Amino acid sequence: MIVQALPQQEAICRIKQELSAQIGKRIKLSAIKSRGALWEREGTLEEIYPNLFIVEIEEATCLRKISYSYADVFTKNIKMTCCETGEDLFPWLPDRF
């Protein structure tokens, strides 16, 4: 369901609320890096803070923690998908890639 465009502050508050329900769950992150290369990783949403959230990513040799701001989600610099269902976590945001 697509909702009318929300003001930025309301949208970021909604993103925070929806992410708080996902703490401890597996998510898939997708981002477009330099030269248009698509970067995809799976990880666990570890914690949320007032201005950012942390995802623990399993790499070949170690565990890595990466932080993102809610603005990254709002501007669709990253796309987040639920690993269990394969559904976009924020379908109400306009798609960027």
C-alpha positions in Angstrom: 0.0 0.0 0.0 1.5 3.3 -1.1 0.7 6.3 1.2 0.8 9.9 0.2 4.2 11.5 0.7 4.9 12.2 4.3 6.8 15.2 5.6 10.4 14.1 6.3 10.2 14.3 10.1 7.0 12.2 10.2 8.5 9.7 7.8 11.7 9.3 9.9 9.6 8.9 13.1 7.7 6.1 11.3 10.9 4.5 10.2 12.2 4.5 13.8 9.0 2.9 15.0 8.9 0.2 12.4 12.6 -0.6 12.9 12.1 -1.0 16.7 9.8 -3.9 16.0 12.5 -5.6 13.9 15.3 -5.6 16.6 16.9 -9.0 16.6 15.5 -10.1 13.3 17.4 -10.9 10.1 17.2 -8.3 7.4 18.7 -8.0 3.9 20.4 -4.7 3.1 20.8 -3.4 -0.5 22.7 -0.3 -1.5 24.1 1.2 -4.7 27.8 1.8 -4.3 30.2 3.7 -6.6 29.9 3.1 -10.3 26.4 1.6 -9.9 27.5 -1.6 -8.3 24.8 -3.2 -6.2 25.9 -4.2 -2.6 23.8 -6.8 -0.8 24.3 -8.3 2.6 22.2 -10.1 5.3 22.5 -9.2 8.9 20.7 -8.8 12.2 19.3 -5.5 13.4 21.1 -5.1 16.7 20.2 -1.7 18.2 18.4 1.5 17.4 19.5 4.9 18.7 17.9 8.4 18.3 19.9 9.2 15.1 21.1 5.8 13.8 20.7 2.1 13.9 23.2 -0.8 13.9 23.2 -3.9 11.8 25.6 -6.8 12.5 26.7 -8.3 9.1 28.3 -11.7 8.8 31.3 -11.6 6.5 33.5 -14.5 5.4 36.1 -13.9 8.1 34.4 -11.9 10.9 31.3 -10.2 12.2 31.1 -6.5 11.3 28.8 -3.9 12.7 27.6 -1.1 10.4 25.6 1.9 11.4 23.1 3.7 9.2 21.0 6.8 9.8 17.3 6.9 9.4 17.8 9.4 6.6 19.6 6.7 4.6 16.4 4.7 4.7 14.2 7.8 4.0 16.3 8.8 0.9 16.5 5.1 -0.2 20.3 5.1 -0.1 19.7 1.6 1.4 16.8 -0.7 0.9 15.8 -3.1 3.7 14.0 -6.4 3.2 12.8 -9.0 5.7 14.8 -12.2 5.3 11.8 -14.4 6.5 9.2 -13.0 4.1 11.2 -11.3 1.4 9.0 -8.2 1.8 10.3 -4.6 1.7 10.3 -3.2 5.2 9.2 0.2 4.0 6.9 -0.3 1.0 5.3 3.1 1.6 8.6 4.9 0.7 9.1 5.6 -3.1 11.5 3.2 -4.7 14.9 4.4 -5.7 16.4 1.2 -7.2 
